[in-house]
Amino acid sequence: MDQAKTPERKVPAPRIRQYTGEVVYIYAFDVAYDMTRQPVRELLGQPVAQFVVDASKPSPRERFFYQPGMVRLPPMERIGPHGQVRVGRVIKLLPVGAISICVHVPFAVEHVEDLVGYHDLQFSNGSLSEEVRRLAEEVRGELAAHYVQPVRQLEEEEAYTVFCIESPMLNPEGAAVSAEAWWRAHRRAVASLLTQEPDADHLSKQEAEESTGRFLSYYERDLVVIDWDAALIIDEPQNFAETLYVMELANVQLAELEAYDRILDDSLDRAYRDLNARPPRGRAGILRELREIRIDLARFSDELSNITKFFGDWHLARIYENISARFHLADWHRTIDKKLQTLDDLYEILNQDRTNRYMIILELAIVLLFVIDLVILVLGIHGP
């Protein structure tokens, strides 16, 4: 006799007393081609300090982090989605000609779905993105003397939103809840939060699994879920900084790679235009320009890679690996490498063309000298 199959019992989702933490909005701006090595002592009336990560997880001695200049601005009061909030702002200055602005907005909500409204944050006096853009313009104006080839105007910023929930999360009885167990029970709600979908029931199972597929955990009480436009961190508040910094650097890399790609597109368009011009522009000028672009962009690529050189903390390295995969940084690098190769090919073609022209001139000179020598010889024989 066939035994009747019993339906699979679902484990009830653990309830949480309250979700507290902060939403961190990360904005990266490309402001110049490069930055001078002259130290910046003060910005917007605040001292510039060196950013330091105080890691709590065990790591070897050779651990190294790139440490940019940092300015912590005084907090400001704003009216947000759930009333008055105290907003913190931190600016980081990077030598690749970029600035990163982080805005910290605290929250305390009953349900994780309540955080969806924090994505496109609106204050009573305007949007957060508009405020940050004005702040970036102020920074760019004040640091104009420190920048090499500053941009004429700011391009669209690269923005990333991180929801930081404080742990341990407590149930109504006051007992701690495992971060990974909570995530598995609330996976669809987390997916709706990261994708900015107000109704989690509208998401398919496939989308929920895809948007929350890259998750990492180190201890029972911490968790990181990474998506393309947003991320979720569950950890103790003192541990937020190191994870946020890795995400911030990846976001800066994405913004700079986009700027890098625009520079290459302009250079290639100009090179093709010069080659097809009638009459063509001076070959020496084109070669000199292409050579400078190749050298400058090679140096730029090295500096961009150096800002994410950190060794020793394998958990943070895994976080960077996952967020770089979400941002498709490797694809950006491959695309840019192909364009650089095209520039190299153009340089070689022009260089070979110039060499050929020199060889023709030399051959003509030799022929001319031979003819002159023959004429002198003939005149010498028939002369008086």
C-alpha positions in Angstrom: 0.0 0.0 0.0 1.2 3.5 -0.8 1.8 5.6 2.2 0.2 9.1 2.0 2.8 11.8 1.7 2.7 14.2 4.6 3.1 17.9 3.6 6.4 19.5 4.5 6.1 21.6 7.6 7.3 25.2 7.4 9.5 26.5 10.2 7.8 29.6 11.5 9.7 32.8 10.9 11.4 34.1 14.0 9.8 37.3 15.2 12.0 40.3 16.1 11.1 42.8 18.7 12.4 45.8 16.8 14.9 46.5 14.0 17.4 49.3 14.8 20.4 50.5 12.9 21.2 52.9 10.1 20.9 53.3 6.4 24.2 54.3 4.8 24.0 56.0 1.4 27.3 55.8 -0.5 27.9 58.3 -3.3 31.0 58.3 -5.5 31.9 61.2 -7.8 34.7 61.5 -10.4 35.9 65.1 -9.9 39.3 65.2 -11.7 41.9 63.2 -13.6 44.2 63.1 -10.7 45.0 64.7 -7.3 48.3 66.4 -6.3 50.2 64.8 -3.4 50.1 68.1 -1.5 48.3 67.2 1.8 44.9 68.6 2.5 44.7 69.9 6.1 41.2 71.3 6.2 37.9 70.9 4.2 34.7 72.8 4.7 36.0 74.1 8.0 36.7 70.6 9.4 40.1 69.0 9.9 41.1 66.2 7.4 42.2 63.0 9.2 43.4 59.7 8.0 40.8 57.0 7.8 41.6 53.9 9.9 39.7 50.6 10.0 39.7 49.0 13.4 38.9 45.4 12.6 37.5 43.1 15.3 37.9 39.8 13.5 41.2 37.9 13.9 43.6 38.7 11.0 47.4 38.2 10.3 49.9 41.0 11.0 50.4 41.9 7.3 46.8 43.2 7.1 46.9 46.4 5.0 44.2 48.9 4.1 44.4 51.9 1.8 43.8 54.9 4.1 42.4 58.0 2.4 41.9 61.4 3.9 38.6 61.7 5.7 36.4 64.6 6.9 33.5 64.0 9.3 31.0 66.9 9.0 28.8 68.0 11.9 25.5 66.1 12.0 22.3 67.8 10.6 18.7 67.5 11.6 16.2 66.5 8.9 12.6 65.3 8.7 12.6 61.9 7.2 10.0 59.1 6.5 9.5 58.4 10.2 10.0 61.8 11.7 13.0 63.8 12.7 16.4 62.2 12.3 20.0 63.1 13.0 22.0 62.7 9.7 25.7 62.1 9.7 28.0 62.8 6.8 31.5 61.6 6.0 33.7 62.6 3.0 36.7 60.6 1.8 39.3 62.0 -0.6 40.9 59.5 -3.0 44.1 60.3 -5.0 42.5 58.9 -8.2 40.6 62.2 -8.5 37.4 60.9 -6.8 35.5 61.7 -3.7 33.2 59.4 -1.7 30.4 60.8 0.4 28.6 58.6 3.0 25.4 59.7 4.6 24.2 57.8 7.8 20.5 57.9 8.6 19.4 56.0 11.8 16.2 54.0 11.9 14.0 52.0 14.3 11.2 50.0 12.6 8.9 47.2 13.5 9.2 45.3 10.2 12.0 44.9 7.7 9.5 45.9 4.9 9.3 49.3 6.5 12.8 50.0 5.3 11.8 50.0 1.6 10.8 53.6 1.8 14.4 54.6 2.7 15.7 53.8 -0.8 15.0 57.1 -2.5 15.1 59.1 0.7 13.1 62.3 0.7 13.4 65.0 3.4 10.9 67.8 4.0 13.2 70.2 2.2 14.2 68.0 -0.8 15.8 64.8 -1.7 19.0 63.4 -0.2 20.6 63.0 -3.6 20.2 66.7 -4.3 21.8 67.6 -1.0 24.8 65.3 -1.6 25.3 66.6 -5.1 25.5 70.2 -3.8 27.9 69.0 -1.1 30.1 67.4 -3.8 30.1 70.7 -5.8 31.3 72.5 -2.6 34.1 70.0 -2.1 35.1 70.2 -5.7 35.3 74.0 -5.6 37.3 74.1 -2.4 39.8 71.5 -3.6 40.2 72.9 -7.1 43.8 73.8 -6.5 44.6 70.2 -5.5 43.1 68.6 -8.6 44.8 67.9 -11.9 42.6 68.4 -14.9 39.3 68.7 -13.0 36.1 67.8 -14.8 34.1 70.6 -16.3 30.9 69.4 -14.6 30.0 66.5 -12.4 28.7 63.4 -14.1 25.9 61.3 -12.6 27.1 59.9 -9.3 27.4 56.2 -8.6 25.1 55.5 -5.6 24.8 52.5 -3.4 22.5 51.9 -0.4 23.4 49.7 2.6 20.9 48.8 5.3 22.8 48.1 8.5 20.8 46.2 11.2 22.3 46.0 14.6 22.8 42.6 16.2 22.1 40.6 18.2 18.5 40.7 17.0 16.1 39.8 19.8 12.8 38.0 19.7 9.8 39.3 21.9 11.1 37.1 24.7 14.5 38.8 24.6 16.5 35.8 23.2 19.0 36.3 20.5 18.1 35.1 17.0 20.7 33.7 14.6 21.3 36.1 11.6 21.4 33.3 9.1 18.3 31.6 10.4 16.5 35.0 10.3 17.6 35.5 6.7 16.4 32.1 5.6 13.0 32.8 7.1 12.8 36.3 5.7 14.5 35.8 2.4 11.6 37.2 0.3 11.3 40.3 2.5 15.0 40.9 2.2 14.8 40.5 -1.6 12.0 43.1 -1.7 14.1 45.4 0.4 17.2 45.1 -1.8 15.2 45.4 -5.1 13.0 48.3 -3.8 9.8 46.3 -4.3 7.1 47.5 -1.9 5.1 44.3 -2.1 7.2 41.2 -1.5 4.5 38.9 -2.8 5.0 40.3 -6.3 8.5 38.9 -6.6 9.0 35.5 -8.1 10.9 32.8 -6.2 13.7 33.1 -8.9 14.1 36.8 -8.4 14.1 36.4 -4.6 16.8 33.8 -4.8 18.9 35.8 -7.3 18.9 39.1 -5.5 19.8 37.4 -2.2 22.1 34.7 -3.6 25.3 36.4 -2.6 25.4 36.2 1.2 28.2 35.7 3.6 28.4 35.1 7.4 31.3 34.9 9.8 29.7 34.6 13.2 26.3 33.5 14.3 25.2 37.1 14.7 26.5 38.6 11.5 25.4 38.4 7.9 26.0 40.3 4.6 23.7 40.1 1.6 24.9 41.9 -1.5 22.9 42.9 -4.6 23.5 45.3 -7.5 21.8 48.4 -6.1 21.8 47.7 -2.3 23.1 45.5 0.4 22.1 44.3 3.9 24.5 44.1 6.8 23.6 42.5 10.1 26.3 42.9 12.7 27.3 44.7 15.9 27.5 48.5 15.3 31.2 48.7 15.9 31.8 46.3 13.0 29.8 48.2 10.4 32.7 50.4 9.4 35.1 47.8 7.9 32.4 46.2 5.7 31.0 49.5 4.6 34.6 50.6 3.6 35.0 47.6 1.3 31.7 48.4 -0.4 32.7 52.1 -0.6 35.9 51.3 -2.4 34.2 49.0 -4.8 31.7 51.8 -5.5 34.5 54.2 -6.2 36.1 51.8 -8.5 32.9 51.4 -10.5 32.5 55.2 -10.8 36.2 55.6 -11.8 36.0 52.8 -14.4 33.0 54.5 -15.9 34.9 57.8 -16.1 37.9 55.9 -17.4 35.7 54.4 -20.1 34.4 57.8 -21.2 38.0 59.1 -21.5 38.9 56.2 -23.7 35.8 56.6 -25.9 36.7 60.3 -26.4 40.3 59.4 -27.2 39.3 56.8 -29.7 36.8 59.0 -31.4 39.4 61.8 -31.7 42.0 59.4 -33.0 39.7 58.0 -35.7 38.7 61.5 -36.6 42.3 62.6 -37.0 43.2 59.6 -39.0 40.4 60.1 -41.5 40.8 63.9 -41.7 41.7 65.4 -45.1 44.3 66.8 -44.9 45.3 64.6 -41.9 46.6 66.3 -38.8 50.3 66.1 -38.1 51.3 62.5 -37.4 53.8 63.7 -34.7 51.0 65.4 -32.7 48.7 62.4 -32.9 51.5 60.1 -31.8 52.5 62.3 -28.9 48.8 62.5 -27.8 48.3 58.7 -28.0 51.5 58.1 -26.2 50.5 60.4 -23.3 47.1 58.8 -23.1 48.5 55.3 -22.9 51.0 56.2 -20.2 48.4 58.2 -18.2 45.8 55.6 -18.3 48.2 52.8 -17.4 49.2 54.8 -14.3 45.6 55.5 -13.5 44.7 51.8 -13.7 47.5 51.0 -11.3 46.3 53.6 -8.8 42.8 52.4 -9.1 43.8 48.8 -8.3 46.0 49.9 -5.3 43.1 51.4 -3.4 41.6 47.9 -2.9 44.8 46.2 -1.9 44.0 44.7 1.5 45.5 41.5 2.8 44.9 39.4 5.8 41.2 39.5 6.4 39.7 36.8 4.2 36.2 37.6 5.2 36.4 41.1 3.9 38.2 39.8 0.8 35.2 37.6 0.2 32.9 40.5 0.6 34.9 42.5 -1.9 34.9 39.5 -4.3 31.1 39.3 -4.2 30.4 43.0 -4.5 32.9 43.3 -7.4 31.1 40.4 -9.1 27.7 42.2 -8.6 29.2 45.4 -10.1 30.8 43.4 -12.9 34.1 45.2 -12.3 36.0 42.4 -14.1 33.9 43.0 -17.2 34.6 46.7 -17.0 38.3 46.0 -16.8 38.1 43.7 -19.8 36.2 46.2 -21.9 38.7 49.0 -21.0 41.7 46.7 -21.7 40.3 46.0 -25.2 39.9 49.8 -25.8 43.5 50.3 -24.6 44.6 47.6 -27.0 42.9 49.4 -29.8 44.7 52.6 -28.8 48.0 50.6 -28.8 47.1 49.3 -32.3 46.5 52.8 -33.6 49.7 53.9 -32.0 51.6 51.1 -33.7 50.0 51.8 -37.1 50.8 55.5 -36.9 54.3 54.7 -35.7 54.9 52.2 -38.5 53.5 54.7 -41.0 55.9 57.3 -39.8 58.8 54.9 -40.0 57.8 54.0 -43.5 57.7 57.6 -44.5 61.2 58.2 -43.1 62.5 55.2 -45.0 61.0 56.5 -48.2 62.6 59.9 -47.6 66.0 58.2 -46.9 65.7 56.1 -50.0 64.9 59.1 -52.1 67.8 61.0 -50.6 70.1 58.1 -51.5 68.8 58.0 -55.0 69.2 61.7 -55.4 72.8 61.6 -54.1 73.5 58.8 -56.5 72.1 60.8 -59.4 74.1 63.8 -58.4 77.2 61.7 -58.2 76.6 60.4 -61.7 76.0 63.8 -63.1 79.3 65.1 -61.5 81.1 62.0 -62.9 79.7 62.5 -66.4 80.5 66.2 -66.4 84.0 65.4 -65.2 84.6 63.0 -68.1 83.4 65.3 -70.9 84.7 68.5 -69.4 87.7 70.4 -70.8 
